[in-house]
């Protein structure tokens, strides 16, 4: 353990779920440098995931805009970060944007992945790099392995996020506490359980007196998906899209359980300590399923394309998971007695 207080900046420019899966590594940094300062730099839309964590000293939300306006918007934040004079920075994504931010912030030790690709000279943005290993491992474990350059090993791979308790009253108005929330959308069609299956699950639960609430993400496609679900499952309780991420977290934290495919809200719920049931098909549960005894998963037909972003399988990978399977697993997860 370091005896000298240090100021550390963690950087993550990827997706919502990736930010949650980074939290075991953030906790490990805090434990290794208990007297230091731990800051995090993430895109502004992701910042509400991490801002309530009491053991982070500061979360820096970086504006994100494509084109020439991007530098004008982000430069004031970069200048402010440079004035912090960080001793260390660690870039968990190590993509082009993170590499440039690492270099411009100018910490004395700048850690990132030694991965090919990216812009010419990306590797020179770091002065410490760790080579990735070609093996299947949980994403939280993979991210934590980057810290091996500093001889840091997390004591747990359980994710952790908090919600803003000031939003609890508003959250209760949207969804009463104790409901089972089902998230029917994903950023990738191949990760979505078919709508007729969700409708059948609603009917099975309604017949047994189990209270389910169905919701989706924010966006035109997701809202259209929810409208179609309401047509297929008349009478189902629905959570309309919640564009405020902090409020959405407050809604999730009061749920009895959460059901979805492999998507960001799955990791939100797990990080909040809500029991989850995940439905996997084209992605690997060994890499992405929430860790812990409070979490379960079911798998459909595995995708053979090797890349879910360009999946060309004629079969819907998740369609093989029957509504009866999900209902049975959900009863076990919630200790349902009818």
N, C-alpha and C positions, 0 to 999 in steps of 0.2 A: 504494500500500500504506500502511496506517495506521501511523504512527510511535509511537502511544500504545497501550500494552496495554489491551485492553478485555475485559469479561466479557460473553459473548453466550449467549443461551438460544434454542435452536431448538425449536419446538413442532410436533408432528404427531399429531393425533387422528383417524386414519382406520384403514386396514386394514394387514395385515402387508406385502403387496406395496408399498404406498405408502411404508412406512418404509424399505424397501430402495431404492426408486427415489429417495428423498431423499438418499442417501449422496453422490452427486456434488456436491450443493449443500453438504453438511456439509464435505466435503473442501475445497471452494472457500473456505468461511468460515475453515477452519483455515489455509489458505495465505495468505489475505488478512490475517489477524490472527495471525501466527505467535507473537507473544509474549503473546497474550491467553489467556483461558480460554473453552473451548467446552463448554457443557452442552446436554443434550437432554432434553426432557420428552415422554414417550409413555405410553400406557396400560401398566399393569404386565404384561399378557400379551405385549406386544410388546418389552419391554425386553431380553430375552435376545438379540434380533437385533443390538442395538447395543452392549451392554455389553462384549463382547470387543475392540472397536475401540481400539487403543492410543493413537490420537491424539484421542480424546474425553476430556475431563477428568472428566466425570461424566454418567451417565444416570440421570434421575429417573423411577422408575416410579410413575405416579399410579394409585391404586386407582380402580376403576370399578364403580359400583353404581347401579342406577336407583332413583328414589324419594327419600324424605326422608333416608335414611341416607347418601346420596352425599356431601352437604356435610360431614357429621360425619367421614367417612373421609378426604376429600381436604383438608380445611382445614389439618391439621397440615403436610402437604406444601407447601401454598400459603404458609403462614406461614414455613416454612423457606426457600422460594424467595425470598420478599420480603426476608429477611435477607441474601441474597446480593448485593442491590443491583446488579442487572444493568444494564449500559450500554445493551444492545440486546436485543430479542427479535424473532424472526421466526416467524410462524405459517404454516406451509406449507399447512395445510388451510383455515384461516380459517372454520371452521364455528362454531356457537354455543359449543360447549364450549371450543374453542381461543381464541375471542375473549374469553370470560369469564376464562379462565386468563391470557391476555395482560394484560388490564386489572388483575387482582388481583395479579399478580407485580410489575407497576409499573416495568418498565424505562423508562429515559429515552426511548429510541426504540423504538416498537412498530410493527412492519411486518406488514402482512397484505394479502390480496387485496381489491380494491374490487368485490365481487360483490353482486348484489341478494339479497333474501331474508333469512331468519334472524329473530331476535327484534328488536323495536323498539330501536334504539340500538346494534346490533352494530357499526356502522361507527365509532362513537365510542370503541370499545375500542382502536383503533389511532390513532396520530398520523402514520403514513406508510402509504399504500396504493398498490398497483399495479393498474391495470385489466387484466383478462384479455383476451386476443386471441381473436377468433373464427376459429381456424384449427386444422387438425389437425397436431399435432406430438407428438413422443415425450414421455411424461409426465415423464421426467427433465429434458428441455429446458424443459418448461412450469414445473416447480418451480424450476428454476434462474433462469428469467426474473424471478421475484419479487425476486431479489437485485440486479436492475438498478437498483433504487432506491438501492443502496449502491455502484454502479459495480463490481460483482463479477461475473465471468464464469468459470464452471468451465473448467478446462483439459481435462477429459474428462467424458463422460457415462457411463462405465463404472461400474457399481455395485460396492460393496465391503462385505462383511461378513466376520467371522472366526468361528471356532468355539473352544470351550474345549478345548485339547489334553489336559486332565486326563480328559476323557470318551472319549478315543480308544479305550482298551482295551475299555470297555463297548460302544462302537459296533461294534467288530470282532466282538464276540460276537453282535450282532444281525444284521449283514450283513458278510460277508467283503469286504475291500477289492477294488476293481476290477470290481465288478458294475455292470450298467446298471440303474438304478432307474426304474421306471415308476409314475407317480402317476395313479391312475385316477379320482379324484374332483375335484370343484370345488364352490365355494359356489353355483354356478348350474347347473341341469341342462343348459341350452343350451350350456354350455362343456365338457360332458363328451363324450368320444369314446364311442360305444356299446360296451357290454361285449362283444358278439360280436366286435367289431373287435379289442379287447384280447386276447381268447382266440385269435383267428386270428394275431395278432402273436406271441403266446407259441409257437404251433405252428411258425410260420416260423422263429423264432429257435432253438427246440429242435432242429429238423431240421438247422440249420446249425451247431449247437454253441455258439451265442451264449447267454451267461448273463444272463437277465433276472430281476429281482426286482420284484414288484408290491405296491404299498402304497396307502394311502388316508389320509384325515384322521381326526381324532378326533371322534366323535359317533355317535349311533344310526344315522342314515341312511348315513353313510360305512361304518360297520361292517357294516351290512346289504348294502351294495354289494360289499364285499370278500367276504362269505360267498357271494353270488351268483356273483361272479367265480370263486371256487374251485370252485363247482359246474360252471361252464361250461368251466373250464380245469383239470381235475384233473392234479395233478403239477406245477403251476406253483409256483415259489418265491415265498413271500409274506412281506412285512414287516408284522407286526401293528402296529396304531396305536401311535405313540409320543407320549404326552401331554406329556412333558418336551421343550419346544422346544429347549433347549440341547443335549440328547442327540440330538434329531432332526438338528440342524445338524451334529453330529459324525458322524452316519451319512452324511449327504449328502456331506460333504467328501471322503470316501474313494471315492466312486462314479467309475466310468469315464465315465459320461454319465447324463443325466437326461431323461426323456420325460414330457410332460404337456400338458394344455390350459393355457389362460390362467388361472393360479391362483397363490396366494402361494408355494407351494414351488418353482415354476418360478423365481421371482426369488431365493429363497434359494439355490438351486443356482448360478444365474448369479453372484450376489454372492460366492459361495465360490470361483468360478473353475472350476466344473465345466462341461464342454460340455453344451449343452442342445438338445433338439429340441422345439419348441413346436407345438401343434396349434391353429389359430385358425379360428373360424367367426363367431360373432356380435360379437366385438370386433376391433379393428383392430391388426394386427401393427405397423403404422407408429407406433402410439401405445404399445403395451404389450410388444412382443417384446424380449427381451434384446439388447443392443447388443454387437457385437464379432464377429470372425471365428470364434470358437469356438462360435457359436450359430447355429442354423438354425430355420426354421419352415416349416410347410405350412398352406395355407388350404383350407377347404371352401367351401361355398356361402355367400356373404355374406348376413347377416341384413339385411332391409330394414325392420325395425321401428324402428330408430333408437335404441332403448333396450333393452339386454340384460336389464334388470330386469323388463321387461314384454313380452318377446319373444312374439309370437303367431303366428310363422311355422308353417305346417303341416309344414314339412320340418325335419328335424334338421340344423342347419347343418354339423356336423362329420362327419355320416355319409358325405359325399361323399369324404372322405379314405380311401382304401383301405389295408388293412393292408400290402399289397405296397409301396405308396408309402412308408409309414413305415419299413418294414424296409430298403428300398433307401437311404433317406436316413440311417438309423441306421448302416448299413455305411460310408457316406461319412464321417459324423461321427466314427466311432471308428476309421477306417482298417482296417476288418475284412478280414482275409484268409482267414478260415476256419480 
